[in-house]
């Protein structure tokens, strides 16, 4: 990697019921099993800060019934620093944002950590992405514009995702059965410039290289562009319009049925 990351994000979205004690316990088991990622604090409020206590968390999620919700926030202030949230709601998702100054020696463990969470949650869509720097707008070069397009398309923020669906590939992307059916398994597994792997739970993992966290900025752009050019004709990833050489507008693709909704 030859760039300083702007953000490091792990969004995971799906319909599995997160008010299920067994499932949530398995997720916490994964999170706690990595000493460098074990949470120090938790809260039901974004700015809250209670000492981490899994029993208290499980008591809260078990009480979530149909029509209600809970947001579980997890934090870690010492290396490795991160902010995490698990939304037990109709739009259920898991999200971790790591300190962009994270030592690169932790990258392999971070991708493994995300992989284990995905194996438990079995999402509709998930990703791991290390954002390239933010460049001035209007963009001063095609390289700057393309770099920001990759970062923008890799975003799986729920506020956008539930309007337009998945925007595109990240360094590592997981597509669950919901989207594998829309793209076609054969198409996804033959995506160029990617390392693909069929998952035991029916999803497909696509990495933009064997070790995507090692990609240079230019290689990341090139691999992403080649893979996206191959997948776009399926009309599942959101359509992108770049205007005024500075703004991105996405619209839901013709063949996309957005997944991840579950009215618990």
Secondary structure, 3 states (H helix, E strand, C coil): CCCCCCCEEEEEECCCCCCCHHHHHHHHHHHHCCCCCCCCEEECCCCCCEECCHHHHHHHHHCCCCCCCEEEEEEECCCCCEEEEEEECCECEEEEEECCCCCHHHHHHHHHHHHHHHHHHCCCEEEEEECCCCCCCCCCCHHHHHHHHHHHHHCCCHHHHHHHCCCCCCCEEEECHHHHHHHCHHHHHCCCCCEEEECCCCCEEEECCCCHHHCCHHHHHHHHHHHHHHHHHHCCCCEEEEECCCEEEEECCCCCCCCCECCC
